[in-house]
Amino acid sequence: MAGRPRGVDDSAILRAAAEVVGRAGPAGLTLGAVAREVGLVPGTLVQRFGSKRGLLVALAARSVQDPEALHERARAGHLSALDALMAFAIGSMSEMSTPERYANHLAFLCMDLTDPELHEHALAVHRANEQVIGMLLAEAVAAGELRAGTDAGALARTVRAVIAGAGLAWALDREGTLPERLRREIGAVLAPHVPEGEPWEH
């Protein structure tokens, strides 16, 4: 029995698929386009994923990550929990560097909302990200970066909503960069919870 073609593993193919989605949207995500991106023939992707839908499901599943691992990566290199939070928020939107790429990823989200299998993966990503944000905010409270008594869970839900809303507002008005917008909007949400005399430089 013939073995799987070597040289390009599934993770590289899924990274290429994410790049194609950002560039051309889910409608432009074809097995041929992804195959060209990684230097394979479309038949190889058919063997591995079965169909375009199989590739989309694999791409959605790839996005699901363990919250503990995400948290560990977010904290790496950051002594401040709030600095780690800001870096995590910006990193979570890093594939949407232009309004056009944002629109293409938004089109993928629209598929997630209507397809039960894709929705399951998208919801898992959403919940994991919110959990990480909550963990970082709780650490910020414990460290005195945020006021004692701050409800980290409730604030995490607000920050998660702000991240999504800031992306959409930026894609519409196109003022500055998305990282700049995220820093400004998240900073505004957190500011009332920062103790007086300890301004947070974000």
C-alpha positions as CSV (number, residue, x, y, z in Angstrom):
1,M,0.0,0.0,0.0
2,A,1.4,3.4,-0.9
3,G,2.4,5.6,2.0
4,R,1.6,9.2,2.6
5,P,3.7,11.5,0.5
6,R,6.5,12.8,2.6
7,G,7.9,16.3,2.9
8,V,4.8,18.3,3.9
9,D,2.9,17.4,7.0
10,D,-0.7,18.1,7.8
11,S,0.2,21.1,10.1
12,A,1.9,22.8,7.2
13,I,-1.0,22.1,4.9
14,L,-3.4,23.6,7.5
15,R,-1.2,26.7,7.9
16,A,-1.4,27.1,4.1
17,A,-5.2,26.7,4.2
18,A,-5.4,29.4,6.8
19,E,-3.3,31.7,4.6
20,V,-5.6,31.0,1.6
21,V,-8.7,31.8,3.8
22,G,-7.2,35.1,4.8
23,R,-6.3,35.9,1.2
24,A,-9.3,34.6,-0.7
25,G,-12.0,33.7,1.9
26,P,-13.6,30.3,2.3
27,A,-15.1,30.6,-1.2
28,G,-11.5,30.8,-2.6
29,L,-10.4,27.9,-0.4
30,T,-10.0,25.1,-2.9
31,L,-7.9,21.9,-2.7
32,G,-6.0,23.2,-5.7
33,A,-5.2,26.5,-4.2
34,V,-3.9,25.0,-1.0
35,A,-2.0,22.3,-2.9
36,R,-0.3,25.1,-4.9
37,E,0.6,26.9,-1.7
38,V,2.5,23.9,-0.4
39,G,3.8,22.5,-3.6
40,L,1.6,19.3,-3.8
41,V,-0.9,18.0,-6.2
42,P,-4.6,18.3,-5.3
43,G,-4.9,14.5,-5.2
44,T,-2.6,14.4,-2.2
45,L,-5.0,16.6,-0.2
46,V,-8.0,14.5,-1.3
47,Q,-6.1,11.4,0.2
48,R,-5.5,13.2,3.4
49,F,-8.7,15.2,4.0
50,G,-11.2,13.7,1.6
51,S,-12.8,16.9,0.3
52,K,-12.9,20.7,0.8
53,R,-15.3,20.2,3.7
54,G,-12.9,17.7,5.3
55,L,-10.1,20.3,5.0
56,L,-12.4,23.0,6.5
57,V,-13.3,20.8,9.4
58,A,-9.6,19.9,10.0
59,L,-8.7,23.6,9.9
60,A,-11.4,24.4,12.4
61,A,-10.3,21.6,14.7
62,R,-6.7,22.8,14.5
63,S,-7.8,26.1,16.0
64,V,-9.0,24.4,19.2
65,Q,-6.2,24.5,21.8
66,D,-6.0,23.6,25.5
67,P,-6.6,26.7,27.7
68,E,-3.7,25.8,30.0
69,A,-1.3,25.6,27.1
70,L,-2.6,28.8,25.7
71,H,-2.2,30.5,29.1
72,E,1.4,29.2,29.4
73,R,2.3,30.6,26.0
74,A,0.6,33.9,26.8
75,R,2.6,34.4,30.0
76,A,5.9,33.5,28.4
77,G,8.1,36.6,28.4
78,H,5.6,38.8,30.4
79,L,6.0,39.5,34.1
80,S,2.8,41.5,34.0
81,A,-0.5,39.6,33.6
82,L,-2.0,42.6,31.9
83,D,0.9,42.8,29.4
84,A,0.3,39.1,28.7
85,L,-3.4,39.8,28.2
86,M,-2.7,42.5,25.7
87,A,-0.2,40.4,23.8
88,F,-2.7,37.4,23.8
89,A,-5.5,39.6,22.5
90,I,-3.4,41.0,19.7
91,G,-2.0,37.6,18.8
92,S,-5.5,36.1,18.6
93,M,-6.2,38.6,15.8
94,S,-2.8,38.4,14.1
95,E,-4.1,36.7,10.9
96,M,-6.4,39.7,10.3
97,S,-3.8,42.3,9.4
98,T,-5.9,44.1,6.8
99,P,-9.6,44.8,6.5
100,E,-9.8,42.5,3.6
101,R,-8.3,39.6,5.5
102,Y,-10.6,40.4,8.4
103,A,-13.6,40.2,6.0
104,N,-12.4,36.8,4.7
105,H,-12.0,35.4,8.2
106,L,-15.4,36.8,9.1
107,A,-16.9,34.9,6.2
108,F,-15.4,31.7,7.7
109,L,-17.1,32.6,11.0
110,C,-20.4,32.9,9.2
111,M,-19.9,29.3,8.1
112,D,-19.1,28.3,11.7
113,L,-22.4,29.8,12.8
114,T,-24.5,27.7,10.5
115,D,-22.6,24.4,10.3
116,P,-23.0,22.3,13.4
117,E,-19.6,20.6,13.2
118,L,-17.8,23.8,12.5
119,H,-19.8,25.6,15.2
120,E,-18.6,23.1,17.8
121,H,-15.0,23.8,17.0
122,A,-15.6,27.6,16.9
123,L,-17.4,27.6,20.2
124,A,-14.5,25.6,21.8
125,V,-12.0,28.2,20.5
126,H,-14.2,31.0,21.9
127,R,-14.5,29.4,25.3
128,A,-10.8,28.6,25.5
129,N,-9.9,32.2,24.7
130,E,-12.3,33.6,27.3
131,Q,-10.9,31.2,29.9
132,V,-7.4,32.3,29.2
133,I,-8.4,36.0,29.4
134,G,-10.2,35.2,32.7
135,M,-7.0,33.5,34.1
136,L,-4.9,36.4,33.2
137,L,-7.3,38.9,34.7
138,A,-7.5,36.9,37.9
139,E,-3.7,36.9,38.1
140,A,-3.7,40.7,37.5
141,V,-6.1,41.0,40.5
142,A,-3.9,38.8,42.7
143,A,-0.8,40.8,41.7
144,G,-2.5,44.2,42.4
145,E,-2.5,45.2,38.8
146,L,-6.3,45.4,39.0
147,R,-8.4,46.5,42.0
148,A,-9.1,43.9,44.7
149,G,-12.6,42.5,44.3
150,T,-12.7,42.9,40.5
151,D,-14.9,40.1,39.0
152,A,-12.4,38.5,36.6
153,G,-15.0,36.3,35.0
154,A,-17.4,39.1,34.2
155,L,-14.5,41.3,33.0
156,A,-13.2,38.5,30.8
157,R,-16.5,38.3,29.0
158,T,-16.5,42.1,28.4
159,V,-12.9,42.0,27.1
160,R,-13.7,39.1,24.8
161,A,-16.6,41.1,23.4
162,V,-14.4,44.2,23.0
163,I,-11.9,42.2,21.0
164,A,-14.5,41.1,18.6
165,G,-16.1,44.5,18.4
166,A,-12.9,46.4,18.0
167,G,-12.0,44.2,15.0
168,L,-15.2,44.9,13.3
169,A,-15.1,48.6,14.0
170,W,-11.5,48.8,12.7
171,A,-12.4,46.9,9.5
172,L,-15.1,49.4,8.9
173,D,-13.4,52.7,9.7
174,R,-9.9,51.6,8.9
175,E,-8.3,54.0,11.3
176,G,-4.8,53.0,12.4
177,T,-3.8,49.4,12.8
178,L,-5.8,46.6,14.4
179,P,-3.2,46.2,17.3
180,E,-3.5,49.9,18.0
181,R,-7.2,49.7,18.1
182,L,-7.1,46.6,20.4
183,R,-4.7,48.4,22.8
184,R,-6.9,51.5,22.9
185,E,-10.2,49.7,23.4
186,I,-9.0,47.0,25.9
187,G,-7.1,49.7,27.8
188,A,-10.3,51.8,28.1
189,V,-12.2,48.8,29.5
190,L,-9.5,48.0,32.0
191,A,-8.7,51.5,33.1
192,P,-11.5,51.8,35.7
193,H,-10.2,48.6,37.4
194,V,-6.6,49.8,37.7
195,P,-5.8,51.0,41.2
196,E,-5.2,54.8,41.5
197,G,-1.5,55.8,41.4
198,E,-0.6,52.7,39.4
199,P,-1.2,53.6,35.8
200,W,-0.9,50.7,33.4
201,E,1.3,51.4,30.4
202,H,-0.4,49.6,27.6
